[in-house]
Amino acid sequence: MIRRPADARSEAPSRAVPMQGSSGQARRWRDRLTASFLCAAIGILALTCCQENAPDDRRLVVMDSDPTIDLTPISEVDDGFDIAVLTRREDVRLLGLTIVFGNGTLNDEVRVAKEVLSVAGHAKVPVYAGADRASRLGEETEASRFLVAVVKEHPGAITLFAQGSLTNIATAMMADPDFAGNLGRLIIVSGAVDVAGNVPLRFRAEANVGFDPQAAEYVLRNAQRAVLVPLDITMDTVVTRADFERLESSGTLLAEFLTERASSWLSIMEAVAGGFYPYGSIGILCELDPSLLTKSSTRFIRIVTDPGSEDWGRTVVLQESDGRSPVTVWEDLDTERFKQLFMDLLSRP
């Protein structure tokens, strides 16, 4: 640790400056101490300048999400864990969170996002409220305006993790024709390609698509450098009671917060699947560490938007482009390595 001049002064022994003797001797001590203080100050200034001018090679990241951890006993919790995971990655610079309707009301989701960031020690990360319902597709919000501005400011450099419905992102695309081209990567945790969906009474639809199928169709038709992270891969891993016990044993404030808030949801999901699915964290960690992936493909994807169709909300793979941009679809991962990385990150102080 570099000692500041003030600290050095307060810790200097009382006998450092002689109180007796010639004025010349006292003056020499004062000169030596002054020189020491100046050297320390110059050193601190130089270090500060070096830190400010040092290149920052962290990944620039924005997350669009609908976090609801512990809003009710049956609230999904994975989005809260996603935020926590990002805050524990030293190779990531989280520029902001944009919030979209979905798992809860927009106001509740904004509050939850800020709470998770605060507990994780990242309270300064801005949170922007977006669309509060699907009918606001195309209407600008503070979230869509932020998305347009940050992508324009950092062309080609932003990785955008889409963890909820795609209303905010579709609106940003509509507002700025260059948005899709300027976005570095778009990781979409959504859809169900070769497995059933998870929307009650609409089992061909996945939930994030089902919140706003029109937005999902618009984004998947027009996005560039997009990745789809469907239920096919996100339901390969579950967070179990044993995982919770390990997190609790780490003794960190963040781990305690997450396990306490997610306890009710874990109990519900234990009866269904042995634990809950860390949907979004699979998208985050596989993007940041592609070696976790074991299978992917390039597809042309369409979303069925006709509410009268029995296929409403279905993720359809097309054989030809039909004017669409290709989408990379992640299909399988090394579940053991993912779980180890996921647990290690959330156990960090």
C-alpha positions in Angstrom: 0.0 0.0 0.0 1.3 3.5 -0.9 1.3 5.7 2.2 -0.1 9.1 1.7 1.9 12.1 3.0 -0.7 12.8 5.7 -0.5 9.2 7.0 3.3 9.4 7.0 3.1 12.6 9.0 0.8 11.2 11.6 2.8 8.0 12.0 6.2 9.7 12.2 7.8 9.2 15.7 7.7 12.2 17.9 11.5 12.3 18.1 11.9 12.5 14.3 12.4 16.3 14.4 14.9 17.4 17.1 13.6 20.1 19.4 17.0 21.1 20.6 20.2 22.0 18.9 21.2 24.5 16.3 18.6 26.1 14.0 20.6 24.8 11.1 20.1 21.2 12.3 16.4 21.7 12.7 16.2 23.2 9.3 18.0 20.2 7.8 15.4 17.9 9.4 12.6 20.0 8.1 14.1 20.0 4.6 14.5 16.2 4.7 10.9 15.7 5.9 9.6 18.1 3.3 11.5 16.3 0.6 10.1 12.9 1.7 6.6 14.3 1.6 7.1 15.7 -1.8 8.5 12.4 -3.1 5.6 10.5 -1.7 3.1 13.0 -3.3 4.9 12.8 -6.6 4.8 9.0 -6.4 1.1 9.0 -5.7 0.4 11.4 -8.5 2.5 9.3 -10.9 0.7 6.2 -9.9 -2.7 7.8 -10.3 -1.8 9.1 -13.8 -0.6 5.6 -14.8 -3.8 4.0 -13.6 -5.9 6.6 -15.5 -3.9 6.1 -18.7 -3.6 2.4 -18.5 -5.6 0.5 -21.2 -8.8 -1.0 -19.9 -9.3 -4.2 -21.8 -12.4 -5.4 -19.9 -15.4 -6.5 -21.9 -18.0 -3.7 -22.2 -21.3 -5.2 -21.1 -25.0 -4.2 -20.8 -27.7 -6.5 -19.5 -31.4 -6.3 -20.3 -33.3 -8.2 -17.7 -36.4 -8.7 -15.6 -35.1 -9.6 -12.1 -37.6 -10.6 -9.4 -35.6 -12.5 -6.9 -37.9 -13.1 -3.8 -40.7 -10.7 -4.9 -43.1 -13.5 -4.1 -42.5 -17.2 -3.1 -43.0 -18.2 -6.7 -40.8 -15.5 -8.3 -38.1 -16.6 -10.7 -34.6 -16.0 -9.2 -32.2 -16.7 -12.0 -32.0 -13.0 -13.2 -30.8 -11.9 -9.8 -28.0 -14.6 -9.9 -27.1 -13.3 -13.4 -26.5 -9.8 -12.1 -24.4 -11.2 -9.3 -22.3 -13.3 -11.7 -21.5 -10.3 -13.9 -20.4 -8.3 -10.9 -17.9 -11.0 -9.9 -16.2 -11.1 -13.3 -13.0 -9.0 -13.3 -12.8 -9.1 -17.1 -16.2 -7.3 -17.4 -17.1 -3.6 -17.2 -20.9 -3.5 -16.6 -22.1 -0.2 -18.1 -25.7 -0.5 -17.1 -28.8 -2.6 -16.6 -32.0 -2.0 -18.7 -35.1 -3.4 -17.2 -38.1 -4.9 -19.1 -41.4 -6.2 -18.0 -41.8 -9.9 -17.6 -41.3 -11.8 -14.3 -42.8 -8.9 -12.3 -44.0 -5.3 -12.5 -41.4 -2.9 -13.9 -41.1 -0.9 -10.7 -40.5 -4.0 -8.6 -37.9 -5.2 -11.1 -36.0 -1.9 -11.0 -35.9 -2.0 -7.3 -34.7 -5.6 -7.2 -31.9 -4.8 -9.8 -30.7 -1.9 -7.6 -30.8 -4.0 -4.5 -28.7 -6.9 -6.0 -26.2 -4.4 -7.4 -25.9 -2.7 -4.0 -25.3 -6.0 -2.1 -22.8 -6.9 -4.7 -20.9 -3.7 -4.2 -21.8 -2.2 -7.6 -24.4 0.4 -6.5 -23.0 2.9 -9.0 -24.0 0.9 -12.0 -27.0 2.7 -13.6 -30.4 1.0 -13.9 -32.8 2.2 -16.7 -36.5 1.4 -16.8 -37.8 0.2 -20.1 -41.1 -1.1 -21.5 -43.7 -2.1 -18.9 -45.8 -4.2 -21.4 -45.6 -5.6 -24.9 -47.9 -2.9 -26.3 -45.1 -0.4 -25.8 -43.0 -2.0 -28.5 -41.6 0.8 -30.5 -42.2 3.5 -27.9 -39.0 5.0 -26.6 -38.1 4.6 -22.9 -35.1 5.6 -20.8 -33.9 2.0 -21.4 -34.1 2.1 -25.2 -32.5 5.5 -25.3 -29.6 4.3 -23.2 -29.2 1.3 -25.4 -29.0 3.4 -28.5 -26.6 5.9 -26.9 -24.2 3.4 -25.4 -23.9 1.3 -28.6 -23.4 4.5 -30.6 -20.7 5.6 -28.2 -18.9 2.2 -28.3 -19.5 0.9 -31.9 -18.6 -2.8 -32.2 -17.6 -3.1 -28.5 -20.8 -3.7 -26.5 -21.9 -7.2 -25.6 -25.6 -7.1 -24.8 -27.1 -9.9 -22.7 -30.8 -10.2 -23.2 -32.3 -12.1 -20.3 -36.0 -11.2 -20.6 -38.5 -10.3 -23.3 -36.9 -8.5 -26.3 -39.2 -5.4 -26.2 -36.4 -2.9 -25.1 -33.9 -4.2 -27.7 -36.4 -4.3 -30.5 -37.4 -0.7 -29.7 -33.7 0.3 -29.8 -33.4 -1.3 -33.2 -36.4 0.5 -34.5 -35.1 3.8 -33.2 -31.7 3.5 -34.7 -31.1 1.8 -38.0 -27.4 1.4 -37.2 -28.0 -0.2 -33.8 -27.8 -3.8 -35.0 -24.7 -3.2 -37.0 -22.9 -1.3 -34.2 -23.7 -3.8 -31.5 -20.7 -6.1 -30.9 -22.6 -9.2 -29.7 -26.2 -10.0 -28.7 -26.7 -13.0 -26.4 -30.4 -13.9 -26.3 -31.5 -16.2 -23.5 -34.7 -17.2 -25.1 -36.5 -19.7 -27.3 -37.0 -23.5 -27.4 -35.6 -25.1 -30.6 -35.9 -28.9 -30.2 -37.6 -29.1 -26.8 -41.0 -28.0 -25.4 -41.6 -24.5 -24.2 -42.4 -23.5 -20.7 -45.5 -21.2 -21.0 -48.6 -22.7 -19.3 -51.2 -23.7 -21.9 -48.8 -22.6 -24.7 -46.2 -25.3 -24.4 -44.6 -24.6 -27.8 -43.6 -21.1 -26.5 -40.7 -20.3 -24.2 -41.5 -17.7 -21.5 -39.2 -14.8 -22.7 -40.6 -15.2 -26.3 -44.1 -15.5 -24.9 -43.9 -12.1 -23.2 -43.6 -10.4 -26.5 -43.4 -12.7 -29.6 -43.5 -9.7 -32.0 -40.4 -8.2 -30.4 -38.6 -11.5 -30.5 -39.4 -12.0 -34.2 -38.2 -8.5 -35.0 -34.9 -9.0 -33.2 -34.2 -12.4 -34.6 -34.9 -11.3 -38.1 -32.7 -8.2 -38.0 -30.0 -8.8 -35.4 -26.4 -9.2 -36.5 -23.8 -11.3 -34.5 -26.6 -12.7 -32.4 -26.6 -15.9 -30.3 -29.6 -17.8 -29.2 -29.4 -19.6 -25.9 -32.5 -21.7 -25.8 -34.1 -24.0 -23.3 -32.3 -26.8 -25.1 -29.1 -25.8 -23.3 -30.2 -23.7 -20.3 -32.1 -26.7 -18.8 -29.0 -28.9 -18.8 -27.9 -27.6 -15.4 -29.7 -27.2 -12.1 -28.7 -25.3 -8.9 -29.4 -27.7 -6.0 -29.7 -27.6 -2.2 -26.1 -28.8 -1.9 -25.0 -25.9 -4.0 -26.9 -23.5 -1.7 -25.2 -25.0 1.3 -21.8 -24.5 -0.4 -22.7 -20.9 -1.1 -23.8 -20.3 2.5 -20.6 -21.8 3.8 -18.6 -19.2 1.9 -19.8 -16.6 4.4 -20.0 -13.7 2.0 -22.8 -11.1 2.1 -23.7 -11.7 -1.5 -24.0 -15.5 -1.1 -26.1 -15.0 2.0 -28.4 -12.6 0.2 -28.8 -14.9 -2.8 -29.5 -18.1 -0.9 -31.9 -16.4 1.5 -33.9 -14.7 -1.3 -34.0 -17.8 -3.5 -34.8 -20.3 -0.8 -38.6 -20.5 -1.6 -38.1 -20.8 -5.3 -35.5 -23.6 -4.8 -38.0 -25.5 -2.6 -40.6 -25.3 -5.4 -38.2 -26.3 -8.1 -36.7 -29.2 -6.1 -39.9 -31.0 -6.5 -40.0 -30.3 -10.3 -36.4 -30.7 -11.4 -34.2 -31.2 -8.4 -33.3 -27.5 -8.3 -33.7 -24.4 -10.4 -32.3 -23.5 -13.8 -29.6 -20.8 -14.0 -30.8 -19.9 -17.5 -29.1 -16.5 -18.0 -25.9 -17.4 -16.3 -25.3 -20.1 -18.9 -25.5 -17.4 -21.6 -23.1 -15.1 -19.7 -20.4 -17.6 -18.8 -20.4 -19.4 -22.1 -20.0 -16.0 -23.9 -17.1 -15.0 -21.6 -15.6 -18.5 -21.7 -16.5 -20.1 -25.1 -14.5 -23.3 -24.1 -17.5 -24.2 -22.0 -19.5 -24.8 -25.2 -19.5 -28.3 -26.8 -22.0 -27.9 -29.6 -23.5 -25.0 -31.6 -24.9 -24.4 -35.1 -25.9 -21.5 -37.3 -29.7 -21.3 -38.1 -32.3 -19.0 -39.5 -34.9 -18.5 -36.8 -38.6 -17.4 -37.0 -41.0 -16.8 -34.1 -44.7 -17.5 -34.7 -46.6 -14.4 -33.8 -50.2 -15.2 -34.8 -52.1 -15.4 -31.5 -54.7 -17.6 -33.1 -52.2 -20.2 -34.0 -51.5 -23.3 -31.8 -47.9 -22.6 -32.6 -48.0 -19.1 -31.1 -44.6 -18.2 -29.6 -42.9 -21.2 -31.2 -39.2 -21.0 -32.2 -39.1 -22.3 -35.8 -35.9 -23.2 -37.6 -36.1 -22.3 -41.3 -34.2 -24.1 -44.0 -33.6 -20.9 -46.0 -32.8 -17.3 -44.9 -36.1 -15.7 -46.0 -34.2 -12.4 -45.7 -33.1 -13.0 -42.2 -29.8 -12.7 -40.5 -28.2 -16.0 -39.4 -28.2 -16.7 -35.7 -25.8 -18.9 -33.8 -27.6 -21.4 -31.6 -25.9 -22.8 -28.6 -26.9 -26.5 -28.1 -24.7 -28.1 -25.5 -22.1 -27.3 -22.8 -19.7 -28.9 -20.3 -22.1 -28.8 -17.4 -19.6 -29.7 -14.8 -17.2 -27.0 -15.7 -20.0 -24.5 -15.9 -21.3 -25.4 -12.5 -17.8 -25.1 -11.0 -17.2 -21.7 -12.5 -20.7 -20.5 -11.5 -20.2 -21.6 -7.9 -16.7 -20.2 -7.6 -17.8 -16.8 -8.8 -20.7 -16.5 -6.4 -18.6 -17.7 -3.5 -16.1 -14.9 -4.0 -16.0 -12.1 -1.4 
